[in-house]
């Protein structure tokens, strides 16, 4: 059974401290979900490194114009 996902939105920050805090907290929540620190495991971001590590792609298939660390 599939569940309906809610679209993550980040409110536009304005000059007030309260507005900036709301925006920062929304960014924090989204980054934590993508990093797998909160939320469901099916919401975690998959990285190029993950794809290489699991053998889905070869290192040379990672686009050359992504990232600056080519270790």
MOCORUR-V525130 format. One record per helix or strand of 2 or more residues. SS is the DSSP state (alpha for helix, beta for strand). FROM is the first residue (numbers start at 1). TO is the last residue. If there is no record, write none. Layout:
# MOCORUR-V525130
[[SS:FROM:TO] [SS:FROM:TO]]
This chain:
# MOCORUR-V525130
[[alpha:17:34] [alpha:41:43] [alpha:48:53] [alpha:59:61]]
